[in-house]
């Protein structure tokens, strides 16, 4: 019963029809780059996309739960870790 859906960030309310009728939403999308710089072309789409999905879920009459996932890239983009270092939210990129 799982369906993967795709929507654009430009269209206002693009996620509304997608989430309506769903009990739960997994937000798993993220822009990725190997060489990270403080580049709004990476950060802005991630932030904007997440907010649009969450707002669509809030407007929905059916969504009961939202799960936002991350990737190891949130901590492993940096190169200053030793192999045995513990990686948690205090060391996110």
C-alpha positions in Angstrom: 0.0 0.0 0.0 3.0 2.3 -0.1 3.1 4.9 -2.9 6.0 7.1 -3.8 4.9 10.6 -4.9 6.8 13.5 -6.5 5.9 17.1 -6.5 7.6 20.4 -7.4 8.6 23.1 -4.9 7.3 25.9 -7.0 3.6 25.1 -7.2 1.7 26.4 -4.1 -0.1 23.5 -2.4 1.6 21.0 -4.6 1.6 18.4 -1.8 -2.0 18.9 -0.7 -3.6 16.4 -3.1 -0.7 14.0 -2.5 -1.1 13.8 1.3 -4.9 13.9 1.4 -6.2 10.4 2.0 -3.0 9.3 3.6 -2.9 8.1 7.3 0.9 8.7 7.5 3.6 10.5 5.5 7.3 9.7 5.4 9.3 12.7 4.2 12.5 11.2 2.9 13.7 13.6 0.2 16.9 15.6 0.5 19.2 17.5 -1.8 22.7 16.0 -1.6 26.2 17.1 -2.7 29.6 15.6 -2.1 31.4 18.9 -1.6 29.3 21.0 0.8 29.7 24.7 1.0 27.4 27.1 2.6 25.3 27.1 -0.5 21.6 28.2 -0.4 21.0 26.1 -3.5 21.3 23.0 -1.2 19.8 24.3 2.0 16.8 26.3 0.7 15.2 23.5 -1.3 15.5 21.1 1.7 14.0 23.6 4.1 11.3 24.8 1.7 10.3 21.3 0.7 10.1 20.0 4.3 8.0 23.0 5.3 5.6 22.6 2.3 5.1 18.9 3.1 4.5 19.6 6.8 2.0 22.4 6.0 0.2 20.1 3.6 0.0 17.5 6.3 -1.4 20.1 8.7 -4.1 21.1 6.3 -5.0 17.4 5.6 -8.0 15.9 7.2 -6.6 12.4 7.2 -2.8 12.5 8.1 -2.3 11.3 11.6 1.5 10.9 11.7 4.5 12.4 9.8 8.0 10.8 9.9 10.9 12.9 8.7 14.1 11.0 8.0 17.6 12.0 7.6 20.8 10.4 6.2 24.2 9.7 7.4 25.2 12.6 5.2 23.9 14.9 8.0 26.9 14.0 10.0 29.4 12.4 7.6 29.9 15.3 5.2 32.6 16.5 7.5 36.1 14.9 7.3 37.4 15.7 10.8 36.1 12.5 12.5 38.1 9.5 13.5 36.6 6.0 12.6 35.7 5.3 16.3 34.1 8.7 17.0 30.5 8.6 18.2 28.3 10.6 15.8 25.2 12.2 17.2 23.2 15.4 16.7 25.9 17.4 18.4 28.2 16.9 15.4 25.8 17.4 12.5 27.2 19.2 9.5 
